[in-house]
Amino acid sequence: MSRILVTGAAGLLGRHVVRDLTAQGHAVRGLDRRAGEEPAEWVVGDVTDPALVAAAMAGVDAVCHIAAVPNIWSGDGQAIMRVNLLGTYTVLEAAEAAGVRRMVFCSSDSVAGYTVREGRMLPPRYAPLDLDHPLLATDPYAVSKVLGEGMVRAWALRGMSAVALRTVFVAYPEMAAEIVARARDPDAYRGPMAGGPSAAGGGPLHHHIDPRDVARAFRLALGLSMAPGDFEPFYLSARVTLSPEPTLDRLRRLHGDAVVVRAPEVYAREPFAPLYDLTHAERRLGFVAEHDQRHLLAGLPGFAQGD
């Protein structure tokens, strides 16, 4: 059994990570601005508070750092940079001082630059998009995750080991109505418009992943065999998108021939496969998503289920 600190533990994703880890017998300490309902030791406060984070870090073996402004709609650039960068620095500083050896950082697929911000969306250079693709972030949230990964990598070089999970839009149960609302008229959708906590995300291709799968990925990352100084990023997604159009059709409609298709067989096998190359996560992390939310769209005009 390990003792693990989860920042942002009372949030939509954090609570799933806490449940998964406690179910596997780990002792979890949760840090958030309020205590959650999950069975954990709770530390209540701000992730940018050095003294509070240092106290929360005492005696833990590893950190799952989730606390953040979670998307481009949840705060302005100043708030995003303050929480996402200062919070990450504060956690890393406290982790190093406490002798923590493993950090799992909640990053985002937006680091690749395929943002939904109008006027700032850069098409991917090729598909499937892998870890060799340049990081072309343009919006404040995506930039905060690129810089956050840079800090995590730097602290890994100082003696810990670290993983960055570049997760796509997490389709929480609370987002189901927004997902369906967008699917009814994707081009006109301007959420949130169906009572969800935010707009349905996932970028132009409507990527998504189930929070139970993300929680399992955090657990796998905690147990990954790594040497001190190692840093590894992973793209995470469900095996199908929530788009009404097959992936290559939608890419061509949005970007013409700008996106080079390097492995057409991927999309021949599964027309709704995500933009991202998931083979590294499968081979190195042992991660394949077990869930998807495409069933929410069954019966809507023009929607196929995917394989």
Residue frames relative to the residue before (quaternion, step in Angstrom):
aa qw qx qy qz dx dy dz
M 1.0000 0.0000 0.0000 0.0000 0.00 0.00 0.00
S 0.1864 -0.7718 0.6010 0.0908 3.56 -1.01 0.92
R 0.3373 -0.6853 0.5953 0.2493 3.54 -1.28 0.42
I 0.0551 -0.8335 0.5467 -0.0574 3.54 -0.55 1.23
L 0.2659 -0.7288 0.6104 0.1596 3.54 -1.00 0.91
V 0.0873 -0.7662 0.6357 0.0353 3.57 -0.93 0.98
T 0.1933 -0.7648 0.6023 0.1219 3.59 -0.62 1.10
G 0.7708 0.2554 -0.2308 0.5361 3.56 -1.04 0.75
A 0.2651 0.8472 -0.4360 0.1478 3.53 1.28 0.45
A 0.6892 0.4662 -0.2890 0.4734 3.60 1.15 -0.46
G 0.5338 0.6545 -0.3935 0.3632 3.59 1.27 -0.09
L 0.7638 -0.3899 0.2581 0.4448 3.53 -1.33 0.06
L 0.7296 0.3719 -0.2348 0.5236 3.59 0.93 -0.83
G 0.6359 0.5756 -0.3384 0.3870 3.57 0.87 -0.93
R 0.6526 0.5233 -0.3343 0.4343 3.59 0.92 -0.81
H 0.6338 0.5139 -0.3360 0.4704 3.59 1.08 -0.65
V 0.6401 0.5142 -0.3247 0.4695 3.59 1.00 -0.77
V 0.6401 0.5200 -0.3250 0.4630 3.59 0.95 -0.84
R 0.6580 0.5122 -0.3159 0.4527 3.61 0.88 -0.92
D 0.6670 0.5073 -0.3083 0.4501 3.57 0.89 -0.93
L 0.6967 0.4816 -0.2852 0.4487 3.58 0.82 -0.96
T 0.6696 0.4798 -0.3143 0.4718 3.59 0.91 -0.81
A 0.6205 0.5455 -0.3448 0.4456 3.59 1.06 -0.69
Q 0.6975 0.4389 -0.2545 0.5062 3.57 1.20 -0.57
G 0.6397 -0.5950 0.3005 0.3827 3.57 1.26 0.32
H 0.4874 0.6571 -0.4459 0.3631 3.59 1.22 0.15
A 0.3939 -0.6679 0.5741 0.2629 3.55 -1.22 0.57
V 0.1114 -0.8327 0.5425 0.0022 3.56 -0.54 1.21
R 0.1270 -0.7319 0.6648 0.0785 3.50 -1.11 0.86
G 0.1709 -0.8130 0.5530 0.0636 3.56 -0.69 1.09
L 0.1243 -0.7726 0.6202 0.0557 3.55 -0.96 0.94
D 0.2701 0.7363 -0.5869 0.2011 3.55 -0.80 1.04
R 0.6475 -0.5268 0.3782 0.4002 3.56 -1.30 0.14
R 0.7568 0.1156 -0.1270 0.6307 3.57 1.31 -0.07
A 0.5276 -0.6106 0.4772 0.3479 3.55 -1.19 0.46
G 0.3578 -0.7287 0.5444 0.2111 3.54 -1.07 0.75
E 0.6020 -0.5762 0.4242 0.3544 3.54 -1.34 0.00
E 0.5370 0.6416 -0.4004 0.3736 3.59 1.22 -0.29
P 0.5484 -0.6305 0.4373 0.3323 3.59 -1.17 0.58
A 0.3491 0.7018 -0.5374 0.3112 3.55 -0.01 1.33
E 0.4975 -0.5703 0.5369 0.3729 3.52 -1.36 0.14
W 0.1828 -0.8394 0.5071 0.0694 3.59 -0.53 1.14
V 0.1039 -0.7300 0.6734 0.0537 3.51 -1.14 0.89
V 0.1720 -0.8181 0.5456 0.0592 3.57 -0.55 1.18
G 0.4809 0.6426 -0.4913 0.3383 3.54 -0.75 1.08
D 0.6481 -0.5397 0.4026 0.3560 3.54 -1.38 -0.08
V 0.4992 -0.6846 0.4510 0.2805 3.57 -0.93 0.92
T 0.6476 0.4996 -0.3288 0.4721 3.60 1.23 -0.20
D 0.5411 0.6125 -0.3984 0.4164 3.62 1.28 0.05
P 0.3627 -0.7830 0.4510 0.2282 3.65 -0.22 1.20
A 0.6777 0.4950 -0.3123 0.4452 3.60 0.86 -0.87
L 0.6665 0.4977 -0.3076 0.4620 3.57 0.93 -0.85
V 0.6689 0.4870 -0.3084 0.4694 3.60 0.90 -0.87
A 0.6275 0.5280 -0.3432 0.4579 3.61 0.99 -0.72
A 0.6557 0.4968 -0.3130 0.4747 3.58 0.98 -0.79
A 0.6548 0.5123 -0.3117 0.4601 3.58 1.00 -0.80
M 0.6662 0.5334 -0.2917 0.4319 3.57 1.11 -0.68
A 0.5115 0.6840 -0.4188 0.3084 3.60 1.15 -0.45
G 0.8672 0.1505 -0.1270 0.4573 3.52 -0.89 1.03
V 0.5605 0.6034 -0.4118 0.3901 3.62 1.17 0.14
D 0.4537 -0.6995 0.4972 0.2402 3.53 -1.24 0.58
A 0.8029 0.0182 0.0485 0.5939 3.57 1.10 -0.73
V 0.2629 -0.7574 0.5830 0.1320 3.53 -1.31 0.46
C 0.1444 -0.7093 0.6813 0.1088 3.52 -1.16 0.82
H 0.1172 -0.8300 0.5444 0.0309 3.57 -0.27 1.26
I 0.0217 0.8252 -0.5558 0.0986 3.54 -0.25 1.38
A 0.5428 0.6556 -0.4021 0.3376 3.60 1.07 -0.67
A 0.3028 0.7312 -0.5525 0.2615 3.57 -0.73 1.09
V 0.4815 -0.4980 0.5848 0.4221 3.48 -1.41 -0.02
P 0.3269 -0.8605 0.3586 0.1554 3.58 -0.21 1.29
N 0.8123 0.0399 -0.0295 0.5812 3.63 1.16 -0.15
I 0.6908 -0.5118 0.3221 0.3964 3.57 -1.26 0.19
W 0.6561 0.5122 -0.3160 0.4554 3.59 1.23 -0.29
S 0.6658 0.5682 -0.2866 0.3896 3.59 1.20 -0.38
G 0.8082 0.0160 -0.0242 0.5881 3.59 1.21 0.12
D 0.5115 -0.6139 0.4834 0.3575 3.55 -1.23 0.37
G 0.7467 -0.4307 0.2622 0.4339 3.55 -1.29 0.20
Q 0.6337 0.5383 -0.3356 0.4427 3.58 0.99 -0.79
A 0.6788 0.4808 -0.2935 0.4711 3.59 0.89 -0.92
I 0.6377 0.5319 -0.3311 0.4482 3.57 0.95 -0.86
M 0.7010 0.4657 -0.2832 0.4599 3.58 0.81 -0.97
R 0.6436 0.5286 -0.3399 0.4368 3.60 0.93 -0.80
V 0.7356 0.4148 -0.2468 0.4753 3.58 0.72 -1.03
N 0.7416 0.4543 -0.2544 0.4229 3.57 0.71 -1.05
L 0.7369 0.3837 -0.2420 0.5012 3.60 1.00 -0.69
L 0.6954 0.4409 -0.2905 0.4875 3.59 0.77 -0.94
G 0.6285 0.5357 -0.3386 0.4509 3.58 1.03 -0.73
T 0.6649 0.4927 -0.3059 0.4708 3.58 0.93 -0.86
Y 0.6366 0.5152 -0.3305 0.4691 3.58 0.96 -0.82
T 0.6593 0.5197 -0.3128 0.4443 3.58 0.89 -0.91
V 0.6576 0.4979 -0.3052 0.4760 3.58 0.97 -0.83
L 0.6672 0.4994 -0.3105 0.4573 3.60 0.90 -0.87
E 0.6400 0.5286 -0.3209 0.4560 3.56 0.95 -0.87
A 0.6889 0.4674 -0.2788 0.4788 3.58 0.89 -0.91
A 0.6356 0.5353 -0.3340 0.4449 3.58 1.00 -0.76
E 0.6560 0.4995 -0.3157 0.4696 3.58 0.93 -0.84
A 0.6672 0.5091 -0.3079 0.4482 3.58 0.90 -0.89
A 0.7104 0.4456 -0.2501 0.4839 3.58 1.10 -0.69
G 0.4991 -0.6826 0.4135 0.3377 3.59 1.27 -0.06
V 0.3011 0.7540 -0.5242 0.2571 3.59 1.17 0.52
R 0.2936 -0.8123 0.4892 0.1213 3.56 -0.86 0.99
R 0.7898 0.2266 -0.1304 0.5548 3.65 1.16 -0.34
M 0.0665 -0.7671 0.6381 0.0057 3.52 -0.98 1.01
V 0.0709 -0.7496 0.6557 0.0571 3.57 -1.00 0.87
F 0.1628 -0.8251 0.5409 0.0147 3.53 -0.47 1.31
C 0.3360 -0.7246 0.5663 0.2035 3.56 -0.90 0.95
S 0.0403 -0.7954 0.6040 -0.0295 3.54 -0.28 1.31
S 0.3859 -0.7115 0.5421 0.2259 3.59 -1.16 -0.48
D 0.5466 -0.5983 0.4707 0.3488 3.55 -1.18 0.57
S 0.5338 0.6496 -0.4059 0.3582 3.61 1.20 -0.35
V 0.4849 0.6620 -0.4474 0.3557 3.61 1.19 -0.21
A 0.6252 0.5571 -0.3412 0.4270 3.59 1.14 -0.55
G 0.5605 -0.6564 0.3552 0.3588 3.58 1.27 -0.23
Y 0.5519 0.6108 -0.4070 0.3959 3.58 1.25 -0.03
T 0.0934 0.8406 -0.5175 0.1296 3.52 0.63 1.25
V 0.4562 -0.6790 0.5003 0.2838 3.57 -1.26 0.37
R 0.4146 0.7061 -0.4795 0.3157 3.60 1.22 0.08
E 0.4391 -0.7016 0.4892 0.2749 3.59 -0.67 1.07
G 0.8087 0.2554 -0.2120 0.4855 3.54 -0.97 0.91
R 0.7471 0.3600 -0.2123 0.5169 3.57 1.26 -0.16
M 0.4905 0.6870 -0.4228 0.3297 3.57 1.24 0.07
L 0.1355 -0.7843 0.6035 0.0488 3.56 -0.67 1.16
P 0.4097 -0.7115 0.4978 0.2794 3.62 -0.70 0.94
P 0.5369 -0.5925 0.4708 0.3729 3.58 -1.09 0.55
R 0.5122 -0.6653 0.4492 0.3055 3.54 -1.09 0.65
Y 0.7976 -0.0451 0.0408 0.6001 3.55 1.15 -0.58
A 0.1988 -0.7496 0.6197 0.1203 3.51 -1.38 0.32
P 0.4922 -0.2302 -0.8361 0.0755 1.48 -1.89 1.63
L 0.4547 -0.6838 0.5135 0.2491 3.53 -1.12 0.81
D 0.0951 -0.8281 0.5525 0.0070 3.58 -0.63 1.16
L 0.7528 -0.4121 0.2758 0.4329 3.55 -1.31 -0.12
D 0.6069 0.5483 -0.3624 0.4469 3.61 1.23 -0.19
H 0.5072 0.6483 -0.4254 0.3762 3.59 1.24 -0.29
P 0.5004 -0.6636 0.4480 0.3294 3.63 -0.87 0.83
L 0.4371 -0.6556 0.5495 0.2778 3.53 -1.26 0.55
L 0.0220 -0.8451 0.5287 -0.0764 3.56 -0.36 1.31
A 0.1216 0.8380 -0.5203 0.1109 3.56 1.03 0.82
T 0.1000 -0.8152 0.5696 0.0314 3.56 -1.03 0.83
D 0.7143 0.4090 -0.2739 0.4974 3.64 1.08 -0.48
P 0.6853 -0.5250 0.2948 0.4097 3.62 -1.11 0.53
Y 0.6500 0.5140 -0.3394 0.4451 3.60 0.90 -0.79
A 0.6801 0.4863 -0.2953 0.4624 3.59 0.83 -0.98
V 0.6397 0.5157 -0.3262 0.4673 3.58 0.98 -0.84
S 0.6344 0.5336 -0.3412 0.4431 3.60 0.97 -0.76
K 0.6703 0.4842 -0.3039 0.4731 3.58 1.07 -0.67
V 0.6000 0.5299 -0.3591 0.4797 3.60 1.08 -0.61
L 0.6951 0.4581 -0.2729 0.4821 3.57 0.86 -0.95
G 0.6111 0.5450 -0.3457 0.4583 3.57 1.08 -0.67
E 0.6393 0.5038 -0.3209 0.4842 3.58 0.98 -0.82
G 0.6325 0.5389 -0.3382 0.4417 3.57 1.00 -0.75
M 0.6523 0.4965 -0.3125 0.4798 3.56 0.99 -0.78
V 0.6542 0.5111 -0.3194 0.4569 3.57 0.91 -0.90
R 0.6352 0.5201 -0.3260 0.4687 3.58 0.99 -0.81
A 0.6501 0.5245 -0.3170 0.4491 3.59 0.95 -0.87
W 0.6924 0.4602 -0.2901 0.4740 3.58 0.90 -0.85
A 0.5624 0.5591 -0.3940 0.4646 3.59 1.15 -0.44
L 0.6562 0.5207 -0.3098 0.4499 3.57 0.95 -0.85
R 0.6453 0.5176 -0.3107 0.4681 3.57 1.23 -0.44
G 0.7912 -0.3758 0.1609 0.4548 3.59 1.22 0.12
M 0.6646 0.4411 -0.3384 0.4993 3.59 1.17 -0.22
S 0.3581 -0.6689 0.5746 0.3069 3.58 -1.28 -0.19
A 0.0849 -0.8323 0.5471 -0.0279 3.55 -1.00 0.79
V 0.1755 -0.7480 0.6354 0.0776 3.50 -1.28 0.69
A 0.1456 -0.7508 0.6362 0.1016 3.56 -1.12 0.74
L 0.1817 -0.7825 0.5903 0.0787 3.56 -0.68 1.13
R 0.1755 -0.8011 0.5690 0.0606 3.55 -0.39 1.29
T 0.0052 -0.8496 0.5260 -0.0388 3.52 0.36 1.26
V 0.4345 -0.6496 0.5547 0.2855 3.54 -1.19 0.62
F 0.7785 -0.2971 0.2587 0.4887 3.58 -1.33 -0.17
V 0.2725 -0.7644 0.5655 0.1470 3.57 -0.74 1.08
A 0.2521 -0.8014 0.5325 0.1033 3.54 -0.54 1.24
Y 0.1237 -0.8147 0.5661 0.0240 3.54 0.15 1.34
P 0.6371 -0.5102 0.3925 0.4239 3.61 -1.15 0.39
E 0.6262 0.5625 -0.3284 0.4285 3.58 1.08 -0.73
M 0.6802 0.4967 -0.2779 0.4619 3.60 1.26 -0.39
A 0.3939 0.7656 -0.4575 0.2221 3.60 1.24 -0.15
A 0.6829 0.4915 -0.3018 0.4483 3.59 0.84 -0.92
E 0.6360 0.5167 -0.3300 0.4685 3.59 1.07 -0.71
I 0.6259 0.5417 -0.3340 0.4509 3.57 1.01 -0.81
V 0.6731 0.4783 -0.2915 0.4830 3.58 0.93 -0.89
A 0.6361 0.5326 -0.3350 0.4466 3.61 0.95 -0.83
R 0.6612 0.4891 -0.3115 0.4760 3.60 0.94 -0.80
A 0.6536 0.5409 -0.3187 0.4227 3.56 0.94 -0.86
R 0.6175 0.5648 -0.3511 0.4199 3.57 1.08 -0.64
D 0.7922 -0.0403 0.0467 0.6072 3.61 1.09 -0.67
P 0.1662 -0.8556 0.4788 0.1058 3.60 0.46 1.20
D 0.6984 0.4927 -0.2947 0.4273 3.60 0.89 -0.84
A 0.7225 0.4198 -0.2412 0.4936 3.59 1.14 -0.57
Y 0.4925 0.6965 -0.4240 0.3041 3.61 1.21 -0.33
R 0.0651 0.7562 -0.6472 0.0710 3.55 -0.95 0.99
G 0.0137 -0.8606 0.5081 -0.0302 3.55 0.39 1.25
P 0.5624 -0.0691 -0.7901 -0.2338 1.42 -2.48 0.18
M 0.0370 -0.8196 0.5713 -0.0243 3.55 -0.94 0.93
A 0.7252 0.3988 -0.2386 0.5081 3.59 1.27 0.05
G 0.7003 -0.5030 0.2647 0.4318 3.55 1.16 0.60
G 0.4803 0.6755 -0.4390 0.3469 3.58 1.23 0.12
P 0.6320 -0.5617 0.3762 0.3789 3.59 -1.24 0.37
S 0.7804 -0.0162 -0.0065 0.6251 3.59 1.23 -0.36
A 0.6755 -0.4593 0.3640 0.4475 3.55 -1.29 -0.01
A 0.5621 -0.5569 0.4794 0.3796 3.56 -1.21 0.48
G 0.2146 -0.8101 0.5393 0.0830 3.56 -0.74 1.07
G 0.3885 0.7417 -0.5081 0.2020 3.51 -1.22 -0.56
G 0.4943 -0.6936 0.4158 0.3189 3.55 1.27 0.12
P 0.7837 -0.3624 0.2306 0.4486 3.57 -1.30 -0.11
L 0.7148 0.4257 -0.2561 0.4922 3.61 1.15 -0.50
H 0.4045 -0.7472 0.4493 0.2759 3.59 1.31 0.10
H 0.1181 0.7944 -0.5769 0.1487 3.54 0.77 1.05
H 0.0598 0.7858 -0.6154 0.0145 3.54 -1.23 0.39
I 0.0589 -0.7539 0.6500 0.0759 3.51 -1.40 0.20
D 0.4856 -0.6636 0.4920 0.2860 3.55 -1.11 0.72
P 0.5314 -0.6541 0.4196 0.3371 3.64 -0.89 0.80
R 0.5882 0.5631 -0.3824 0.4368 3.61 1.11 -0.49
D 0.6474 0.5005 -0.3183 0.4786 3.57 1.07 -0.69
V 0.6321 0.5182 -0.3432 0.4627 3.59 0.98 -0.76
A 0.6370 0.5296 -0.3303 0.4525 3.58 0.96 -0.87
R 0.6529 0.5004 -0.3166 0.4723 3.59 0.96 -0.81
A 0.6276 0.5337 -0.3385 0.4546 3.60 1.03 -0.72
F 0.6109 0.5288 -0.3512 0.4731 3.60 1.03 -0.71
R 0.6645 0.5002 -0.3126 0.4588 3.59 0.89 -0.89
L 0.6543 0.5024 -0.3160 0.4687 3.59 0.95 -0.83
A 0.6494 0.5211 -0.3190 0.4527 3.58 1.01 -0.79
L 0.6140 0.5461 -0.3473 0.4518 3.58 1.07 -0.67
G 0.7546 0.3927 -0.2016 0.4855 3.58 1.05 -0.75
L 0.4239 0.7239 -0.4568 0.2960 3.59 1.27 0.02
S 0.4424 -0.6863 0.5125 0.2658 3.56 -0.98 0.89
M 0.1612 0.7784 -0.5797 0.1788 3.57 -0.56 1.23
A 0.3820 -0.6941 0.5594 0.2437 3.53 -1.22 0.54
P 0.6200 -0.5039 0.4208 0.4297 3.60 -1.19 0.36
G 0.7435 0.3537 -0.2882 0.4889 3.55 -0.88 0.97
D 0.5877 0.5925 -0.3691 0.4090 3.59 1.23 -0.33
F 0.0170 -0.7510 0.6600 0.0070 3.52 -1.23 0.72
E 0.0354 0.8075 -0.5869 0.0477 3.59 -0.83 0.97
P 0.1931 -0.7563 0.6123 0.1258 3.58 -0.94 0.92
F 0.0930 -0.7730 0.6259 0.0447 3.55 -1.27 0.54
Y 0.3078 -0.6954 0.6126 0.2154 3.57 -1.06 0.78
L 0.0946 -0.7948 0.5992 0.0152 3.56 -0.96 0.95
S 0.1760 0.7627 -0.6069 0.1379 3.56 -0.96 0.92
A 0.5567 -0.5089 0.5109 0.4124 3.51 -1.34 0.20
R 0.6012 -0.6071 0.3920 0.3411 3.55 -1.22 0.40
V 0.7459 0.2132 -0.1748 0.6063 3.58 1.33 -0.07
T 0.4505 -0.6574 0.5283 0.2929 3.56 -1.24 0.46
L 0.4747 -0.6288 0.5216 0.3275 3.54 -1.38 -0.16
S 0.3843 0.7420 -0.4644 0.2935 3.56 1.25 0.36
P 0.4780 -0.6526 0.4956 0.3163 3.60 -1.10 0.60
E 0.7216 0.3906 -0.2274 0.5245 3.58 1.23 -0.42
P 0.5645 -0.5552 0.4721 0.3875 3.59 -1.13 0.51
T 0.6671 -0.5708 0.3109 0.3639 3.54 -1.06 0.80
L 0.7122 0.4440 -0.2859 0.4625 3.60 0.75 -0.94
D 0.6066 0.5449 -0.3594 0.4538 3.61 1.05 -0.65
R 0.6831 0.4794 -0.2957 0.4649 3.56 0.91 -0.89
L 0.6266 0.5287 -0.3425 0.4589 3.60 0.98 -0.78
R 0.6740 0.4851 -0.3042 0.4668 3.59 0.93 -0.85
R 0.6464 0.5151 -0.3318 0.4547 3.60 0.99 -0.76
L 0.7122 0.4541 -0.2553 0.4706 3.58 1.00 -0.80
H 0.8457 0.1904 -0.0186 0.4981 3.57 0.91 -0.96
G 0.4617 -0.6838 0.4567 0.3328 3.59 1.19 0.12
D 0.7668 -0.3234 0.2639 0.4876 3.56 -0.90 -0.98
A 0.3533 0.7787 -0.4669 0.2254 3.61 1.23 0.28
V 0.7136 0.4164 -0.2438 0.5079 3.58 1.14 -0.60
V 0.2912 -0.7591 0.5615 0.1537 3.56 -0.62 1.15
V 0.2522 -0.7604 0.5809 0.1436 3.58 -0.81 1.00
R 0.2057 -0.8331 0.5075 0.0776 3.55 -0.25 1.30
A 0.7970 0.1563 -0.0623 0.5801 3.58 1.09 -0.65
P 0.1121 -0.8413 0.5252 0.0624 3.61 0.40 1.16
E 0.5646 0.6162 -0.3898 0.3867 3.59 1.15 -0.49
V 0.5591 0.5966 -0.3903 0.4232 3.59 1.15 -0.54
Y 0.7477 0.3906 -0.2042 0.4966 3.56 0.90 -0.97
A 0.5502 0.5586 -0.4085 0.4673 3.59 1.24 -0.17
R 0.6597 0.4941 -0.2986 0.4812 3.58 1.06 -0.79
E 0.7952 0.0111 0.0376 0.6051 3.59 0.96 -0.91
P 0.3068 -0.8045 0.4761 0.1790 3.60 -0.10 1.27
F 0.7287 0.3977 -0.2370 0.5048 3.61 1.15 -0.52
A 0.2740 0.7704 -0.5253 0.2355 3.59 1.19 0.47
P 0.5562 -0.6349 0.4162 0.3381 3.60 -1.06 0.65
L 0.6535 -0.4883 0.4083 0.4096 3.53 -1.34 0.23
Y 0.7251 0.4951 -0.2482 0.4093 3.55 0.93 -0.94
D 0.4464 -0.6558 0.5506 0.2599 3.51 -1.18 0.77
L 0.1597 -0.8320 0.5299 0.0396 3.56 -0.48 1.22
T 0.4258 0.7424 -0.4499 0.2550 3.59 1.24 0.00
H 0.6143 0.5434 -0.3709 0.4357 3.62 1.02 -0.63
A 0.6515 0.5012 -0.3173 0.4730 3.59 0.96 -0.82
E 0.6543 0.5118 -0.3183 0.4568 3.58 1.00 -0.76
R 0.7471 0.4290 -0.2362 0.4494 3.58 0.78 -1.00
R 0.7669 0.3790 -0.1995 0.4780 3.57 0.86 -0.91
L 0.7628 0.3559 -0.1840 0.5076 3.57 0.93 -0.92
G 0.3709 -0.7233 0.4953 0.3065 3.58 1.19 -0.47
F 0.5097 0.6698 -0.3916 0.3718 3.56 1.20 0.54
V 0.1108 0.7142 -0.6872 0.0733 3.51 -1.04 1.00
A 0.4772 -0.6789 0.4699 0.3008 3.59 -0.79 0.98
E 0.2897 -0.7801 0.5384 0.1325 3.55 -0.95 0.94
H 0.7586 0.3203 -0.1595 0.5445 3.57 1.24 -0.37
D 0.0646 0.7478 -0.6584 -0.0558 3.53 -1.36 0.25
Q 0.4381 -0.7213 0.4901 0.2180 3.54 -1.26 0.45
R 0.3305 0.7678 -0.4983 0.2300 3.60 1.17 0.33
H 0.5416 0.6250 -0.3952 0.3999 3.58 1.22 -0.44
L 0.5577 0.6110 -0.3921 0.4024 3.62 1.16 -0.47
L 0.7218 0.4595 -0.2239 0.4666 3.54 1.17 -0.66
A 0.3805 0.7336 -0.4821 0.2910 3.57 1.30 0.02
G 0.7872 0.3033 -0.2393 0.4807 3.54 -0.89 0.95
L 0.5702 0.5626 -0.4049 0.4410 3.60 1.20 -0.26
P 0.5881 -0.6040 0.3912 0.3691 3.61 -0.97 0.75
G 0.8498 0.2188 -0.1628 0.4510 3.53 -0.99 0.90
F 0.6093 0.5726 -0.3596 0.4142 3.60 1.21 0.03
A 0.1735 -0.7415 0.6416 0.0920 3.52 -0.94 1.03
Q 0.5544 -0.6524 0.4126 0.3111 3.55 -1.13 0.59
G 0.3922 -0.6670 0.5321 0.3437 3.59 1.03 -0.67
D 0.5350 -0.6408 0.4486 0.3192 3.56 -1.24 0.42
